[in-house]
Amino acid sequence: MDAMEAILTRRSVRQYTGAKISEDTIKLLLEAAMSAPSAGNQQPWQIIVIDDRQILNAITEVHPYASMLKQAALGIVICGDLQRETFKGYWVQDCSAATENLLIAARALGLGAVWLGVYPLKDRIKGIGKLLHLPDTVIPLAVVSIGYPAVEQGAVNRFDSRRIHRNRWGSRMF
Ligand SMILES: Cc1cc2nc3c(=O)[nH]c(=O)nc-3n(C[C@H](O)[C@H](O)[C@H](O)COP(=O)(O)O)c2cc1C
């Protein structure tokens, strides 16, 4: 699958077959995440790969919209490491870019994934930080739930010409 197809057909997948994901495939996902752009190339991410069923289940106790993790092969937690920040305040954008790369790579590799938001909600940050023994300077941005898809979500076209402005606000482009 080429890059445009992976981007245009990516959807959140919340039902999985239960099939295991190989270590080589996991490494490809992580390489994709870590290929993201970052402010000043600071690469402020730390990534926790979770395949321990008890921990995956425990996340569902601290995150109210993460029940699919009970069936997922993996959870990947993208965190910002404040000690690696050289350009303050950009870690959220950097780690979001890494998270999106991970989702697109999952699609390209035939996996299904969904972004589960953590930051900026204090109770989720605290709950996941405690569960994963994160230092105070490592902030979880998102958990990505991943498995082989049990459902095929159709692509949706969200292109909206009314939201695009040429040169100045209100001047139509398309
Ligand atoms: C920042 C962020 C937080 C999200 N949090 C959740 C979540 O907690 N649980 C969930 O099931 N989906 C979550 N999603 C997935 C969105 O619901 C989904 O991307 C959106 O409905 C669009 O559908 P699509 O991904 O299939 O295109 C989140 C997505 C983003 C970008």
The ligand as an ORCA input file, in Angstrom:
! r2SCAN-3c Opt
* xyz 0 1
  C      -6.572     13.343     20.361
  C      -7.474     12.170     20.076
  C      -8.055     11.491     21.115
  C      -8.876     10.364     20.875
  N      -9.357      9.651     21.930
  C     -10.090      8.542     21.695
  C     -10.512      7.726     22.792
  O     -10.232      8.031     23.947
  N     -11.231      6.600     22.505
  C     -11.559      6.247     21.220
  O     -12.204      5.201     21.038
  N     -11.158      7.010     20.158
  C     -10.435      8.132     20.365
  N      -9.977      8.878     19.307
  C     -10.323      8.490     17.914
  C     -11.395      9.401     17.314
  O     -12.636      9.121     17.897
  C     -11.426      9.202     15.785
  O     -10.165      9.515     15.231
  C     -12.491     10.057     15.109
  O     -13.785      9.683     15.515
  C     -12.411      9.965     13.585
  O     -12.599      8.630     13.146
  P     -11.486      7.862     12.305
  O     -10.214      7.843     13.129
  O     -12.046      6.500     12.059
  O     -11.236      8.607     11.023
  C      -9.145      9.976     19.526
  C      -8.544     10.673     18.468
  C      -7.700     11.734     18.743
  C      -6.990     12.433     17.591
*
